[in-house]
Amino acid sequence: MTIKVHHLNNSKSQRILWALEELGLDYEIVFYKRQPSFAAPDDIKNIHPLGKAPVVEIDDFVMAESGAVVQYLIERYGEGKFMPDRSSSSYAKYIELMHYPEGSLSPPLLDQLFIRMLPVEDETFKGFTQQRVMNHLSYVDGLLEGQDYLIDNEFSGADLQLTFNLQGANAGGGLRHYKNLEAFVQRMEARQAYQRSIDKGGEFSLGFKK
Ligand SMILES: N[C@@H](CCC(=O)N[C@@H](CS)C(=O)NCC(=O)O)C(=O)O
């Protein structure tokens, strides 16, 4: 089995390096650097037409979408670790929360980032975005009330997938009022596999400034 991760600095491909470190798998990293516009360099399009990170080559096929890649790696190589039993009701929740960060949480957080960076002046859009962000962060904060991890209080791929978005919100000071989320990010960043993924992946900072 060979795994090659096309990794962009300060990006969601960090999730894949972290997942591979948790799983203890060997892999190769191909490094890409964001351009001044923050876009990925064009040559990543030679691997996948969207030209986004992550893209992962596993043996003879190519996969994009971090949630799908994390889910696939854990199911194929995890030997039961980092996911609940498929026959349990927790599995349904696990899949839901595995895809929630990219499907629902990421869009308002990205809107908020653009409002901060550009800046955007439209008050209606700013108010709408603020309300969406608060709705989502309160929801996730509630999920973590009284527990360290999202599913059955055990570390899983869903925690790994969520962390990037919360780190992004945290970089803008957005987790100040969400104590469960602040503690969650610290807990995830303290994991040895996470630390190794940072050592191998290089620059990782989500405090984007124009
Ligand atoms: N939903 C996709 C998002 C992929 C994505 O937008 N990646 C960003 C980095 S975080 C990217 O490649 N940005 C550079 C660009 O759009 O040119 C995933 O989770 O993999």
PDBQT file of the ligand as one rigid body, heavy atoms in Angstrom, charges set to zero:
ROOT
HETATM    1  N1  LIG A 301     -14.323  20.464   1.390  1.00  0.00    +0.000 N 
HETATM    2  C1  LIG A 301     -12.943  20.356   0.946  1.00  0.00    +0.000 C 
HETATM    3  C2  LIG A 301     -12.316  21.741   0.982  1.00  0.00    +0.000 C 
HETATM    4  C3  LIG A 301     -11.037  21.807   0.182  1.00  0.00    +0.000 C 
HETATM    5  C4  LIG A 301     -10.474  23.216   0.180  1.00  0.00    +0.000 C 
HETATM    6  O1  LIG A 301     -11.190  24.191  -0.102  1.00  0.00    +0.000 OA
HETATM    7  N2  LIG A 301      -9.166  23.350   0.500  1.00  0.00    +0.000 N 
HETATM    8  C5  LIG A 301      -8.553  24.639   0.583  1.00  0.00    +0.000 C 
HETATM    9  C6  LIG A 301      -7.508  24.653   1.676  1.00  0.00    +0.000 C 
HETATM   10  S1  LIG A 301      -8.173  24.579   3.283  1.00  0.00    +0.000 SA
HETATM   11  C7  LIG A 301      -7.813  24.966  -0.686  1.00  0.00    +0.000 C 
HETATM   12  O2  LIG A 301      -7.306  24.089  -1.357  1.00  0.00    +0.000 OA
HETATM   13  N3  LIG A 301      -7.674  26.255  -0.944  1.00  0.00    +0.000 N 
HETATM   14  C8  LIG A 301      -6.861  26.769  -2.008  1.00  0.00    +0.000 C 
HETATM   15  C9  LIG A 301      -7.657  27.102  -3.226  1.00  0.00    +0.000 C 
HETATM   16  O3  LIG A 301      -8.893  27.080  -3.184  1.00  0.00    +0.000 OA
HETATM   17  O4  LIG A 301      -7.010  27.415  -4.236  1.00  0.00    +0.000 OA
HETATM   18  C10 LIG A 301     -12.203  19.394   1.890  1.00  0.00    +0.000 C 
HETATM   19  O5  LIG A 301     -12.593  19.262   3.051  1.00  0.00    +0.000 OA
HETATM   20  O6  LIG A 301     -11.264  18.745   1.438  1.00  0.00    +0.000 OA
ENDROOT
TORSDOF 0
